[in-house]
């Protein structure tokens, strides 16, 4: 049976109630404070038997600690309706994935959540992480995702290098994001099926991960800035991919910049 967890924040709880109401067991609201964003979602509680408690702020803080809870906490156990997939299910579905985000040992749950929010906003198909040495979908990650965690499939794999090989075998071009790469993001065609891999907060991409990438690509930065937060890099890469796909054109990734017309 799935573990019960406490989820806090207006958007996170609202998304759970809307997406997986059967999994929401109880909701605690700060007395005399019912955020408008929750009113419509909480109308489902009668049909789904969600217990709603109105309590003092101090009660909520005892439950989740000194975090930005926004006066809302839910006790949640996934019912199976939330989008959880295996890598094989993702790659073998009828409509192949066009854009996958891969995080290589990103360990801060807030970076995981923010990356999920960016990925969902840019229209990515899924986010892939490894089981070991990676942040998991904690309450802090859900809060940072601001509702995206209930809409974007989070795929967990045992061996990330093998998973990247599996993606390449399925026709997905694997690109690594690295600050030291000579090739610019804006010189790469991102219109086809792609998996974009981002490294962890301390080391960036590991050697085995780099070896599975078809290209290494960087975001052009001006001195003295050498790198960006991983969730910021995710946003820049994904929305460049979204821009190219929306425009219906890009650049030829097999040509050097000087060879393009």
C-alpha positions as CSV (number, residue, x, y, z in Angstrom):
1,X,0.0,0.0,0.0
2,X,1.2,3.5,-0.8
3,X,2.5,5.6,2.1
4,X,0.4,8.4,3.5
5,X,2.0,11.9,3.2
6,X,1.2,15.4,4.2
7,X,1.0,17.9,1.3
8,X,0.9,21.6,1.8
9,X,0.3,24.7,-0.3
10,X,-2.8,26.0,-2.0
11,X,-2.0,24.9,-5.6
12,X,-0.6,21.5,-4.6
13,X,-3.6,20.6,-2.5
14,X,-6.1,21.9,-5.1
15,X,-4.4,19.9,-7.8
16,X,-4.6,16.7,-5.7
17,X,-8.3,17.2,-5.0
18,X,-9.0,17.8,-8.7
19,X,-6.7,15.1,-10.1
20,X,-6.8,12.3,-7.5
21,X,-9.7,13.1,-5.1
22,X,-9.9,9.5,-3.9
23,X,-6.4,9.8,-2.6
24,X,-7.1,12.9,-0.5
25,X,-8.0,11.6,3.0
26,X,-8.3,14.8,5.0
27,X,-7.7,18.6,4.5
28,X,-6.8,21.1,7.2
29,X,-7.6,24.8,6.5
30,X,-6.5,27.7,8.6
31,X,-9.5,29.1,10.4
32,X,-11.2,32.1,8.7
33,X,-9.1,31.5,5.6
34,X,-10.4,29.6,2.6
35,X,-8.3,30.5,-0.5
36,X,-10.5,31.1,-3.5
37,X,-8.4,28.7,-5.5
38,X,-9.6,25.8,-3.3
39,X,-13.3,26.6,-3.1
40,X,-14.2,24.9,-6.4
41,X,-12.0,21.9,-5.8
42,X,-13.2,21.3,-2.3
43,X,-16.8,21.1,-3.6
44,X,-15.8,17.5,-4.5
45,X,-15.4,16.5,-0.9
46,X,-19.0,15.4,-0.5
47,X,-18.7,12.9,-3.3
48,X,-15.2,11.8,-2.4
49,X,-15.7,11.8,1.4
50,X,-12.8,14.2,2.0
51,X,-12.9,15.4,5.7
52,X,-12.2,19.1,6.0
53,X,-11.0,20.6,9.3
54,X,-10.7,24.2,10.1
55,X,-8.0,24.8,12.7
56,X,-5.7,27.4,14.1
57,X,-2.5,28.3,12.2
58,X,-0.4,26.9,15.1
59,X,-2.0,23.5,14.5
60,X,-0.9,23.5,10.8
61,X,2.6,24.6,11.8
62,X,2.8,21.7,14.3
63,X,1.9,19.4,11.4
64,X,4.4,20.5,8.8
65,X,6.8,22.9,10.5
66,X,7.8,26.5,9.6
67,X,7.2,26.1,5.8
68,X,5.2,28.2,3.4
69,X,2.0,26.1,3.9
70,X,-0.4,29.0,2.9
71,X,-2.8,27.7,5.5
72,X,-3.6,24.4,3.8
73,X,-2.5,20.9,4.5
74,X,-3.8,17.6,3.1
75,X,-3.2,14.0,4.1
76,X,-2.7,12.1,0.9
77,X,-2.3,8.5,-0.2
78,X,-2.0,8.0,-4.1
79,X,-5.0,6.1,-5.3
80,X,-3.4,5.1,-8.6
81,X,-5.1,7.8,-10.6
82,X,-2.0,10.1,-10.5
83,X,0.2,9.9,-13.6
84,X,2.9,7.4,-12.7
85,X,4.6,5.5,-15.6
86,X,7.5,3.2,-16.3
87,X,10.0,4.0,-18.9
88,X,8.8,1.2,-21.2
89,X,5.2,2.5,-20.9
90,X,6.4,5.9,-21.8
91,X,8.4,4.9,-24.8
92,X,6.0,2.2,-26.1
93,X,2.8,4.2,-26.0
94,X,0.8,5.0,-29.2
95,X,2.0,8.6,-29.4
96,X,5.8,8.5,-28.8
97,X,7.2,11.1,-26.4
98,X,8.5,14.2,-28.1
99,X,10.2,15.8,-25.1
100,X,11.6,14.1,-21.9
101,X,13.4,15.8,-19.1
102,X,16.0,13.8,-17.3
103,X,17.6,14.8,-14.0
104,X,21.0,13.3,-13.0
105,X,21.3,13.2,-9.2
106,X,19.4,16.5,-8.6
107,X,19.0,16.2,-4.8
108,X,17.1,19.3,-3.7
109,X,13.4,18.5,-3.7
110,X,12.6,22.2,-4.5
111,X,14.7,21.9,-7.7
112,X,12.8,18.7,-8.5
113,X,9.5,20.4,-8.0
114,X,10.4,23.6,-9.9
115,X,11.7,21.4,-12.8
116,X,8.4,19.6,-12.9
117,X,6.6,22.8,-13.0
118,X,8.7,24.1,-15.9
119,X,8.4,20.8,-17.7
120,X,4.6,20.7,-17.4
121,X,4.4,24.3,-18.5
122,X,6.5,23.7,-21.6
123,X,4.5,20.6,-22.6
124,X,7.1,17.9,-21.8
125,X,5.9,14.3,-21.8
126,X,7.6,13.2,-18.6
127,X,10.4,13.7,-16.1
128,X,12.9,10.9,-15.4
129,X,15.0,10.5,-12.3
130,X,17.1,7.7,-10.8
131,X,16.1,5.8,-7.7
132,X,19.3,6.5,-5.9
133,X,20.9,9.8,-5.0
134,X,17.9,11.8,-6.3
135,X,15.3,13.9,-4.7
136,X,11.9,12.2,-4.3
137,X,8.4,13.6,-4.6
138,X,8.2,15.0,-1.1
139,X,5.8,17.6,0.2
140,X,8.4,20.3,-0.5
141,X,8.8,19.1,-4.1
142,X,5.0,19.1,-4.6
143,X,4.9,22.6,-3.1
144,X,7.5,23.8,-5.6
145,X,5.8,22.0,-8.4
146,X,2.6,24.1,-7.6
147,X,0.2,21.5,-8.9
148,X,2.4,20.1,-11.8
149,X,3.3,16.9,-9.9
150,X,-0.3,15.6,-10.4
151,X,-0.2,16.2,-14.2
152,X,3.4,15.3,-15.3
153,X,4.5,11.6,-15.2
154,X,7.5,11.1,-13.0
155,X,9.4,8.1,-14.1
156,X,11.9,6.5,-11.7
157,X,14.6,4.2,-13.2
158,X,17.2,2.0,-11.5
159,X,20.0,2.7,-13.9
160,X,20.0,6.1,-15.6
161,X,22.7,5.3,-18.1
162,X,20.8,2.3,-19.3
163,X,17.6,4.3,-19.4
164,X,19.3,6.9,-21.7
165,X,20.4,4.0,-24.0
166,X,16.8,2.7,-24.1
167,X,15.6,6.2,-25.1
168,X,18.2,6.4,-27.9
169,X,17.1,2.9,-29.1
170,X,13.5,4.2,-29.2
171,X,14.5,7.1,-31.5
172,X,14.8,9.8,-28.9
173,X,17.9,12.0,-29.3
174,X,19.6,12.4,-26.0
175,X,21.2,15.9,-25.3
176,X,23.2,16.8,-22.2
177,X,23.1,20.3,-20.7
178,X,26.5,21.3,-19.4
179,X,28.0,24.8,-18.7
180,X,31.3,23.7,-20.2
181,X,29.9,22.6,-23.5
182,X,31.1,24.6,-26.6
183,X,27.9,24.1,-28.5
184,X,25.1,26.7,-27.9
185,X,21.6,25.7,-27.1
186,X,20.5,28.1,-29.9
187,X,22.4,26.2,-32.5
188,X,20.6,22.9,-32.0
189,X,17.3,21.7,-33.6
190,X,15.0,20.6,-30.8
191,X,11.9,19.9,-32.9
192,X,12.1,16.1,-33.0
193,X,11.9,13.6,-30.1
194,X,14.4,14.7,-27.5
195,X,15.5,13.8,-24.0
196,X,17.4,16.7,-22.3
197,X,19.6,15.7,-19.4
198,X,20.5,18.1,-16.5
199,X,23.1,17.4,-13.9
200,X,22.9,17.7,-10.1
201,X,23.6,20.7,-8.0
202,X,27.2,19.8,-7.1
203,X,28.8,17.9,-9.9
204,X,26.6,18.4,-12.9
205,X,26.4,15.5,-15.3
206,X,28.3,12.3,-14.4
207,X,30.8,10.8,-16.8
208,X,28.6,7.8,-17.6
209,X,25.7,10.1,-18.3
210,X,27.8,12.3,-20.6
211,X,28.9,9.3,-22.6
212,X,25.2,8.5,-23.4
213,X,24.5,11.9,-24.7
214,X,24.6,12.5,-28.5
215,X,25.5,16.2,-28.0
216,X,26.6,18.4,-25.1
217,X,25.0,21.8,-25.1
218,X,25.3,24.9,-23.0
219,X,23.3,28.1,-22.4
220,X,25.5,31.1,-23.5
221,X,26.3,33.1,-20.4
222,X,28.1,36.4,-19.9
223,X,30.9,36.8,-17.3
224,X,31.1,36.5,-14.4
225,X,28.2,34.0,-14.3
226,X,29.4,30.5,-15.0
227,X,26.2,28.4,-14.4
228,X,22.5,28.6,-13.5
229,X,20.3,26.8,-11.0
230,X,19.2,23.5,-12.6
231,X,15.5,24.5,-12.6
232,X,16.3,27.7,-14.4
233,X,18.3,25.8,-17.0
234,X,15.4,23.4,-17.4
235,X,13.1,26.3,-18.1
236,X,15.4,27.9,-20.7
237,X,16.0,24.7,-22.6
238,X,12.4,23.6,-22.6
239,X,10.9,26.8,-23.7
240,X,13.5,27.1,-26.5
241,X,12.3,23.7,-27.6
242,X,8.7,24.9,-27.3
243,X,9.5,28.0,-29.3
244,X,11.1,26.0,-32.1
245,X,8.2,23.5,-32.2
246,X,5.6,26.3,-32.3
247,X,7.4,28.1,-35.1
248,X,7.8,24.9,-37.0
249,X,11.4,25.5,-37.8
250,X,14.8,25.2,-36.2
251,X,18.4,24.9,-37.1
252,X,20.2,21.9,-38.7
253,X,21.9,20.1,-35.8
254,X,24.4,18.4,-38.2
255,X,25.8,21.7,-39.4
256,X,28.3,24.0,-37.8
257,X,27.1,27.5,-37.3
258,X,29.3,28.8,-40.1
259,X,27.8,26.4,-42.5
260,X,24.2,27.4,-42.0
261,X,22.3,29.7,-44.4
